[in-house]
Each structure stands twice: as structure tokens, then as C-alpha cells.
Amino acid sequence: MGQKYLLDTNVVLDFMGRKLPENSKVLLSKIIDDQINISAINKMELLGFTHVEQNLIAATSIVNNFILISHDVKDFQKIEELQFLDSYFM
């Protein structure tokens, strides 16, 4: 895989909870095996912190030329520079 991806918190949790559709699980397994990227904000959310700034996740993705994978479409759909994939429709 030449492209790099940033996984949003909900993707990590859905993957671990086996909630994703089969095609998404297969692709995410390959991404995780190849290289996994999460932002500092995602790490904070995974540690249980709430009310963190979602724009910083998008900024991390844009600055590093990552495709953001998330199921929070409404949080990210208006950011034009952002490359985005919905984790349930990959």
C-alpha cells in the first residue's frame, strides 16, 4: 500500500469490537499490518479523554497527506482539503 491512512478513534474501537462490515475489516487489517497512524488527539480519546478538538485530527491528516478513515462523516465532510473514507463504506 503506497497511500498512508490516519485512523480515527471510532474506527479503532469499531475494528476491535468487530462492528465493521467485512470489506472494511479486510482493508483495515491490511492498513494496520502495513502501518498504523493515529493522531495525538486520537490517543487522548482512546485513553478516555472527552471533548477534544476534532479539527486537530483533520489537520494531522492534511499536514501528513494521510487519508482519514472515520465514520464521523458530519465532523469532517465540510473540510475541503481533507481526503476522507467512511469506515463503513470502504
N, C-alpha and C positions, 0 to 999 in steps of 0.2 A: 504494500500500500504506500503510494507516494504522498498522498494527502494526509495532513495531520488534523486531528479532531480534538475538541475540548468537550468533555462530558459534564453536563450539568448534574447537580445533586439528585434531581428526580430520576435521572437515567440510571445512576449508580444504584439508588435504592430499588427502583423497579427491576433492574437486572438481578440484583441479589435476592429480591423477593419473588423472582420468576413470574413477573407480571407482564412482560413484554411479549408481543407476537413472535412467532418462531423465526421469521425472516430477520427481525430486529435482533433477536438473541444471537443468531449466527453471525451477523455483521459485527455486532458489538464484541463478541468473543474474539474475532479476528483483530479488531481495533485494540482491545485490551492486551492481547498477546503481543501485538506489534509494538505499541507504545500507548500509554495511557496518560492523558493530560487532564488535570483539573486545576482550577484557579485557587488562590488562597481563600477567596470567598466561599468556594465550594467546600474546602476543607473545614472552614468555620461552621458551615451549615451541617456538615456530616458529624461534627463534634457537638451539635445540639444548639448552637447559637441561632437566634431568630432575628428577624428584622435587619437583614444585611442588604446592602445595595446591589440590586440586580444589574444595574448598568455597568458595574465594575466587571462582571462576568463577561458581558458583551465586549467591553473594552479589551480584556485579556485576549479574547478570541480574535478581535480585529487586529490588534497590535502584533500578534504572533502568527497571523494568517492561518488560523485554525477554522475549521467548520464546527460551529457549535451544535451539539446534539442535545436536544431538550424536548420535553413535552409541554413546556410552558410557552406555547405559541404567543399568547397575548402579551407576555412580558417582553418579547423580543421582535415581534413582527414589524414594528414601525422603525426599526433601526436599519436604514438602507445599506450601510456598508457591511453589515453582518451576513456572513454565509451561515445558513441555518438548515438543519434537518430535524423534523419531528420524529422522535424516537419510536413512535407507534406506526409510522408510515415510511419506513426506510426501504 
